[in-house]
């Protein structure tokens, strides 16, 4: 599903250096208490999604803002970019797992941003929540100047410390990203499961497990 992939990856790769991460068997275990230790492995994510997601890429800083039409939808089109994680974070990690590097039909993204204080993390969540609630639909420009995509956003639940919403790409055969954000102490974490289907349960399960590892 090439078109949805292009739109999805635009949120993550703009302005970032990417590298192929070693397999679980070859990796040295992360240090406890770090953002690297909070995210799930490819095997764990695959089990949650119900598909084998062997392709993995990582980024250690948020992407630059993406161009949105209307401009006030910059948070909605790029919830894991600097539109939300704009400053003050002390550690950051985004991990993307896919069932195919070329044309994935399932993707799962984990984003963990740790701040110096709990107040800074809460401010980031509030910024995210306000941005998503203020945008019902938007056109997102591809970071490489390619095809633009139109997305519709729907908030499905929120509390003082959580936000669940869905981003559905127009005219893409039902391609949707099921997203969940959580605040835990001084950490703002996000999960997105994108597929043609219902990724809510998988996104919630992954978010649960990340939250359980955040110290």
C-alpha positions in Angstrom: 0.0 0.0 0.0 2.4 2.6 -1.3 0.4 5.8 -1.0 -0.6 5.4 2.6 3.1 4.5 3.4 4.3 7.7 1.9 1.9 9.8 3.9 2.6 7.9 7.1 6.4 8.0 6.9 6.4 11.7 6.1 5.5 12.4 9.7 8.6 10.6 10.9 11.5 11.0 8.4 11.4 14.7 7.8 14.7 16.2 9.0 15.8 13.0 10.7 18.6 10.5 10.2 17.4 6.9 9.9 19.3 3.7 10.3 18.4 0.0 10.1 18.4 -1.4 13.6 19.9 -4.9 14.4 17.5 -7.8 15.0 16.4 -8.7 18.5 18.9 -11.5 18.6 21.8 -9.3 17.8 20.9 -6.3 20.0 22.5 -5.6 23.3 19.8 -5.0 25.9 19.0 -1.3 26.6 19.9 0.3 29.9 17.0 0.2 32.4 15.3 3.6 32.8 16.2 4.9 29.4 13.7 5.6 26.6 15.2 2.7 24.7 14.2 0.4 27.5 10.6 1.7 27.4 9.7 0.6 23.8 8.7 -2.9 22.8 10.8 -5.1 20.6 9.8 -6.1 17.1 8.6 -9.5 18.4 6.5 -7.9 21.1 5.0 -5.5 18.7 4.3 -8.2 16.1 2.5 -10.2 18.8 0.3 -7.2 19.6 -0.5 -6.4 16.0 -1.0 -10.0 14.9 1.4 -9.7 12.0 5.2 -10.2 11.6 6.8 -6.8 11.5 10.4 -7.4 10.7 11.4 -4.0 9.3 12.5 -1.6 12.0 13.8 2.0 11.9 14.5 4.5 14.7 15.0 8.2 15.2 16.4 9.9 18.2 14.8 13.4 17.7 11.4 14.6 16.6 10.9 15.5 12.9 10.4 19.1 11.9 6.9 20.5 11.4 5.0 19.2 8.4 3.1 21.5 6.0 -0.6 21.3 6.7 -3.6 22.9 5.0 -5.1 24.5 7.0 -1.9 25.6 8.9 -3.5 25.2 12.3 -3.7 21.5 11.7 0.1 21.0 12.0 -0.3 19.0 15.2 -2.9 16.7 13.7 -0.8 15.9 10.6 2.4 15.5 12.7 1.6 14.4 16.3 5.1 13.0 16.8 6.9 16.0 15.3 8.2 19.2 16.8 4.6 20.5 16.6 4.1 18.6 19.8 7.7 17.8 21.0 8.8 21.3 20.4 11.4 21.7 23.1 12.3 20.8 26.7 12.6 17.1 26.2 15.7 15.5 27.6 15.4 12.1 25.8 13.4 11.1 22.7 12.9 8.0 20.6 10.6 7.0 17.8 10.6 3.4 16.6 8.7 2.2 13.5 7.9 -1.4 12.8 6.5 -2.6 9.4 5.7 -5.9 7.7 7.5 -4.7 4.6 10.0 -1.9 4.1 8.8 -1.2 0.5 5.0 -1.5 0.7 3.8 -2.2 4.2 0.2 -3.2 5.0 0.8 -2.9 8.8 2.9 -0.4 10.7 3.3 0.3 14.4 5.0 3.4 15.7 6.2 3.9 19.3 7.2 7.4 20.4 8.6 8.2 23.8 9.6 11.8 24.9 11.0 12.4 28.4 11.0 15.9 29.8 12.9 17.6 32.6 9.7 18.1 34.6 6.2 16.7 34.7 4.7 20.1 34.0 6.6 20.3 30.7 5.3 16.8 29.7 1.7 17.8 30.6 2.1 21.0 28.5 3.0 18.8 25.5 0.0 16.5 26.0 -2.3 19.6 26.3 -0.8 21.0 23.1 -1.4 17.6 21.4 -5.0 17.4 22.7 -5.9 20.9 21.7 -4.4 20.4 18.2 -6.2 17.2 17.5 -9.6 18.5 18.8 -9.2 21.6 16.7 -8.7 19.8 13.4 -11.4 17.6 11.8 -9.6 17.2 8.5 -6.4 18.4 6.8 -4.3 18.0 3.7 -0.7 16.9 4.5 2.1 17.8 2.1 4.7 15.1 1.5 8.1 16.1 2.9 9.8 15.1 -0.4 7.5 17.3 -2.5 5.5 14.2 -3.6 1.7 13.6 -3.5 -0.3 15.3 -0.9 -2.8 13.3 1.2 -6.0 14.3 2.9 -6.8 12.9 6.4 -9.9 13.0 8.6 -9.4 13.0 12.4 -11.7 11.7 15.1 -11.2 11.8 18.8 -12.5 8.7 20.5 -11.6 9.2 24.1 -9.7 11.4 26.5 -8.9 11.9 30.2 -6.5 14.2 32.0 -3.6 11.9 31.1 -4.7 10.1 27.9 -5.9 10.8 24.4 -7.2 8.3 21.8 -7.9 9.3 18.2 -8.1 7.9 14.7 -6.6 9.4 11.5 -8.1 8.0 8.3 -6.7 8.7 4.9 -9.2 9.7 2.3 -9.6 7.5 -0.8 -7.0 5.0 0.5 -9.2 1.9 0.8 -9.8 2.3 4.6 -6.2 2.9 5.6 -6.3 4.3 9.1 -3.9 5.0 12.0 -5.2 4.2 15.5 -3.4 6.5 17.9 -3.1 6.7 21.6 -1.1 9.2 23.8 -0.4 8.9 27.5 1.2 11.1 30.1 3.2 9.3 32.8 5.1 11.5 35.2 7.6 13.5 33.0 7.1 11.3 29.9 4.7 11.7 27.0 4.4 8.5 25.0 2.4 7.8 21.8 1.5 4.7 19.8 0.1 4.5 16.3 -1.0 1.3 14.6 -1.8 1.8 10.9 -3.6 -0.7 8.7 -6.7 -1.4 6.7 -8.6 -2.8 9.7 -9.1 -2.1 13.3 -5.8 -1.4 15.2 -7.4 0.1 18.4 -6.8 -3.0 20.5 -3.2 -3.3 19.4 -2.5 0.3 20.0 -4.0 0.2 23.5 -2.0 -2.9 24.3 1.3 -1.5 23.2 0.6 1.8 25.1 -0.2 -0.2 28.2 3.1 -2.0 28.0 5.2 1.1 27.3 3.5 2.9 30.2 4.4 0.0 32.5 8.1 0.3 31.6 8.4 4.1 32.0 10.2 5.0 35.2 
